[in-house]
Amino acid sequence: MTRARRLRVAALCAGSVSLTLVAAGCSQPPAPQPAASHLVPDSALNGLLLDPRDIQSVMNGAPLIADPVNSAMDDNRNLLPNLNCLGVWHPGETAIYGAPDTPGAWSSVRRQLLRAPGNDQWRSSVVQSVTSYPTQDAARDFLAQSADRWARCTNHTVNITLNDQRLPRWRSGELDAAPDRLRMPISRTAGTASSSCEHVISLRTNVVIDVLACAPRTTDVSQASEIADRIASHVPTAE
C-alpha cells in the first residue's frame, strides 16, 4: 500500500465512516454475542411439582389425596369441545397443548391431581402441571395462544354432563393477563354447595406451569398463584 493510501485509510478510521468503509479498511473484533438462554432439561421436571404435604399446607390444611404423577396429557374434549374454554376448565389438556411429535411442540410433562377424600363434587382440589418445551420461544408461543383462547372464555358458563350426571355448574371470570402469567377466577356450583377456583398459567424459561386450585368458599381463591410461584422457584436457573 502506498504512503498516500495508508494516510487515507488512517483518516477514515479516525473519523465517522460508513460500515462498508470501516469493514474494508479498519477491521474490528466481532461484538460479543449474548449467551444462549438456559433451558430446563426434561429430566428436571420430576423435581418441580410440589410435595402433597406442601400443597395441603397451601390449601390451609384441607385433607387431599394425591393421584400418582402422570407423564401424559389429559383428554376431555368430548366433555367440553369448546377449546377456548377447555384450557381454562382443566390444565394439561392434549387438545390445547397439541401433539408432542410436531415441530416446536412440548417435549415432556408432569401432571398431578389432588382432591378431597369422598365425594365433595370437586370443591377441594388442585391440579399441578409442568410442561417443557424445546425453546423458550416455543413456551412463550403457547402462553400467547392460551391468552388468546382465555380471552374468548371470560364470563362464560359451562354445563357438563358425565355418565348422565351433571357436573358442578362452572363459570369463568375476567382474565388477568401479564407478559409471563395468565390468571382466571372460576366459580363452581352444585346444588346449594359452591366453591371458588383460580387457574394460573405461568412461564419460567422453557417451562409452562399450569395450576388449578379450588376451595369450598365464595371469596376469591389465590392458592393457584402461590403454588405456581413455589413451583417456579424450583425451576433451575443458569449458573
C-alpha positions in Angstrom: 0.0 0.0 0.0 1.4 3.4 -0.9 2.0 6.0 1.8 -0.8 8.2 0.5 -3.2 5.2 0.6 -2.2 4.4 4.2 -2.9 8.0 5.2 -6.4 7.9 3.6 -7.2 4.7 5.5 -6.0 6.2 8.8 -8.1 9.3 8.2 -11.2 7.1 7.6 -10.5 5.0 10.8 -10.3 8.2 12.9 -13.5 9.8 11.6 -17.1 8.9 11.2 -17.3 6.5 8.3 -19.8 4.1 6.8 -19.9 0.5 7.9 -18.6 -0.6 4.5 -15.5 1.5 4.6 -14.7 0.5 8.2 -15.0 -3.2 7.3 -12.7 -2.6 4.3 -10.0 -0.6 5.9 -10.3 -0.9 9.7 -11.2 -4.5 10.8 -12.6 -4.7 14.3 -13.2 -7.7 16.6 -16.8 -9.1 16.4 -19.2 -7.9 19.0 -19.7 -10.4 21.8 -22.9 -12.5 21.3 -25.4 -12.8 24.2 -25.3 -16.2 26.0 -27.9 -18.7 24.9 -30.9 -19.0 27.2 -30.6 -21.6 29.9 -33.0 -24.4 29.1 -34.5 -26.7 31.7 -34.0 -30.4 30.7 -36.9 -32.8 30.6 -35.3 -34.8 33.4 -35.6 -31.8 35.8 -39.4 -31.9 35.6 -39.5 -34.7 38.2 -38.4 -32.4 41.0 -40.6 -29.4 40.1 -44.1 -30.4 41.4 -44.8 -29.6 45.0 -45.0 -32.4 47.6 -48.6 -33.2 48.5 -47.9 -32.1 52.1 -46.8 -28.7 50.8 -50.0 -28.5 48.6 -52.1 -29.3 51.7 -50.4 -26.6 53.6 -51.1 -24.0 50.9 -54.7 -25.2 50.9 -55.0 -24.3 54.6 -54.6 -27.8 55.8 -57.5 -29.3 53.8 -57.0 -33.1 53.6 -56.2 -34.0 50.0 -55.5 -37.4 48.4 -52.8 -37.3 45.7 -53.0 -39.3 42.5 -49.8 -40.6 41.1 -47.8 -38.2 39.0 -48.8 -38.6 35.3 -46.4 -38.1 32.4 -49.1 -37.7 29.7 -51.7 -35.1 28.9 -55.4 -35.5 29.7 -58.1 -35.5 27.1 -61.6 -34.2 27.9 -62.5 -32.6 24.6 -65.5 -35.0 24.4 -66.9 -33.3 27.6 -66.1 -29.8 26.6 -65.5 -29.4 22.8 -65.2 -25.6 23.1 -61.4 -25.3 23.0 -61.4 -21.7 24.1 -62.8 -22.8 27.5 -61.3 -26.3 27.7 -57.9 -25.0 28.6 -59.5 -22.7 31.3 -61.6 -25.5 32.7 -58.8 -28.0 33.1 -54.9 -28.0 33.0 -52.9 -30.3 30.8 -55.3 -31.0 28.0 -53.9 -32.6 24.9 -56.3 -30.7 22.6 -54.8 -27.5 24.0 -51.1 -28.4 24.2 -51.1 -30.3 21.0 -49.3 -33.5 19.9 -45.7 -33.7 21.2 -44.3 -35.0 17.9 -44.8 -31.8 15.9 -42.1 -29.1 15.4 -41.8 -26.7 18.3 -44.2 -28.8 20.4 -43.9 -29.6 24.1 -41.4 -32.4 24.9 -42.3 -33.6 28.4 -45.0 -33.1 31.0 -45.6 -34.0 34.7 -49.1 -33.6 36.0 -50.8 -34.5 39.3 -54.4 -34.3 40.7 -55.0 -33.9 44.4 -58.6 -33.8 45.7 -60.5 -34.1 49.0 -61.5 -37.7 50.0 -65.0 -38.8 49.4 -67.4 -37.2 47.0 -67.3 -33.4 47.6 -68.1 -32.5 44.0 -64.5 -31.3 43.4 -65.0 -28.5 45.9 -61.5 -29.0 47.3 -58.9 -29.9 44.6 -55.6 -29.0 43.0 -54.2 -29.9 39.6 -50.5 -29.0 39.2 -48.7 -29.4 35.9 -45.3 -28.6 34.4 -44.5 -28.9 30.7 -41.2 -28.4 29.0 -40.6 -27.0 25.5 -37.5 -27.3 23.3 -37.0 -23.5 23.3 -38.1 -20.5 25.4 -39.8 -19.0 22.3 -41.9 -22.2 21.9 -43.1 -22.0 25.5 -43.9 -18.3 25.1 -45.8 -19.0 21.9 -48.0 -21.4 23.9 -48.6 -18.7 26.5 -49.7 -16.3 23.8 -52.0 -18.8 22.3 -53.5 -19.5 25.7 -54.0 -15.8 26.3 -56.0 -15.5 23.1 -58.2 -18.5 23.9 -58.8 -17.5 27.5 -59.8 -14.0 26.4 -62.6 -15.7 24.4 -63.8 -17.5 27.5 -64.3 -14.7 30.1 -67.6 -14.6 32.0 -68.6 -17.9 30.3 -71.0 -20.5 31.8 -70.3 -24.2 31.1 -72.6 -27.1 32.0 -71.1 -30.6 31.6 -72.7 -34.0 31.9 -70.7 -37.1 32.6 -72.3 -40.6 32.7 -75.7 -39.0 32.7 -74.7 -37.0 35.8 -74.3 -33.2 35.7 -71.0 -31.9 36.9 -70.9 -28.7 39.0 -72.0 -25.6 37.1 -68.9 -23.8 36.1 -68.5 -20.1 35.3 -65.3 -18.2 34.4 -64.5 -14.6 35.4 -62.3 -11.9 34.0 -58.9 -12.7 32.5 -55.9 -11.1 34.2 -53.0 -11.3 31.7 -49.4 -10.3 32.2 -46.3 -11.0 30.0 -45.4 -14.2 31.8 -48.7 -15.1 33.5 -52.4 -15.7 32.9 -54.9 -15.8 35.8 -58.6 -16.6 35.7 -61.1 -16.8 38.6 -63.7 -19.5 38.3 -66.8 -20.4 40.4 -68.4 -23.8 40.7 -72.0 -24.6 41.9 -73.5 -27.9 42.7 -77.0 -27.6 44.2 -76.6 -25.4 47.3 -72.8 -26.1 47.5 -70.4 -23.7 45.9 -66.7 -23.3 45.6 -64.2 -20.8 44.1 -61.2 -21.6 42.0 -58.2 -20.0 40.5 -56.4 -21.1 37.3 -52.9 -19.8 36.6 -50.5 -20.5 33.7 -47.1 -19.0 34.2 -43.8 -19.2 32.2 -40.3 -19.9 33.6 -37.6 -20.2 30.9 -38.9 -23.0 28.7 -41.3 -24.5 31.3 -45.0 -23.8 31.3 -46.5 -24.1 34.8 -50.3 -24.8 34.8 -52.2 -24.9 38.2 -55.8 -25.0 39.1 -56.9 -24.8 42.8 -60.4 -24.9 44.2 -61.7 -24.4 47.7 -65.2 -24.5 49.2 -65.8 -20.8 49.7 -67.3 -17.9 47.9 -64.4 -15.5 48.1 -61.6 -15.3 45.6 -59.1 -18.1 45.8 -55.4 -17.3 45.3 -53.7 -20.6 46.1 -53.1 -21.5 42.5 -50.9 -18.4 42.2 -49.0 -19.4 45.3 -48.5 -23.0 44.1 -47.3 -21.7 40.7 -44.8 -19.3 42.4 -43.4 -22.1 44.5 -43.0 -24.4 41.5 -41.3 -21.6 39.6 -38.8 -21.2 42.5 -37.8 -24.8 41.9 -37.0 -24.3 38.2 -33.2 -24.4 37.8 -31.6 -21.2 36.6 -28.3 -20.5 34.7 -25.2 -20.6 36.9 
